[in-house]
Each structure stands twice: as C-alpha cells, then as structure tokens.
C-alpha cells in the first residue's frame, strides 16, 4: 500500500484530473509509516512540492510541522529557493504523518543520501516557521525525530538567520498573513 497519491495530469492538455488513489490512513497505513522515495519534480513554495515516487506516481507533499511564507510575503522567494537547494536532485524519503484536505501527503521529509531532515533544516536556516497548530503533540514530534523544531526556530531567531533578519514588522507568520489577506 502507498500513501495518498494525487495523480497530476501531464502537459498534454487532457484536463484537470485529480484523483486521490489511496488515502494513507484509510488504507490502513499508520501515521509514521515509511513511504517510498523519489525525485523532486516541482517546488511550489517553501513547504510543499511535487515528487515522482519510485514507482513513477506523482505525489504532492506538504512538509509536516513547518509553515513557509506565502507567495506575496517577504522571504517567500528565498524560502522556496532554500527548499529547492535542499531537495532538487536528491532522492527523498517520506515518513507519512497524514493527508491534508487538499489530498497532499503530509510528511517528514529526508534525503536518502545523507539523512538530512528537510523539516528541521528549513527551520534551522530561518526559511520557515514552526507550524504550532500542528506541532503540539510532543510524542508525535519525538517519533518523527522533530522534537527540536521549536529550539531550532528560537536559535534562528536569536541569530537573525533567514526571515528573522527581516524588520520585525515583516516577520508575520504565514497563518496570520493568510487570515489578514483572505479574499485578496
């Protein structure tokens, strides 16, 4: 069984076919299961991307526990580029946490070559916030090897790394920015 796989249409103009082939939890895959790896096809922003699994299926991934700046927010392009540098050209491994309301696999993402955990690296470099809404379960964070997310964010903030180098008025968390800009 595999995690939620969203079939993404090719560029042949077939139309918008969105099919959730298997939803991880409904398929009996427990949170924390390992999913096959693959190669990055497209980076959407600093916390989501499209990859091709080892079996050729396209999988849309949302990185668990982080929230990157939105498109028109300060640091959004740099956050997206940081994710690109971390994953482009690397075989990736996913540890599935959930499937979100958009059918994306929510996962802990690591590089197969060196084990680097993308979730923590994005926070450590100041290219994403810890998404507190989804990181309250300490046992879950421990199981995923993400228990240091808040400490890494604090260190990045104190060192002025990444988005923490912006003026304070431009350091609006994405969840607040989305709320303020709904309908625009």
Secondary structure, DSSP 4 states (H G I P E B T S, - for coil): -----EE---TT------EE---TTTTTPPTT-EEEEEEEEEEEETTEEEEEETTS-EEEEEETTEEPPPTTSTTHHHHHHHHHHHHTTS-EEEEEEEE-TTSPEEEEEEETTT--BHHHHHHHTTSSEE-GGG---HHHHHHHT-TTHHHHHHHHHHHT-GGGGS-GGG---HHHHHHHTTT-
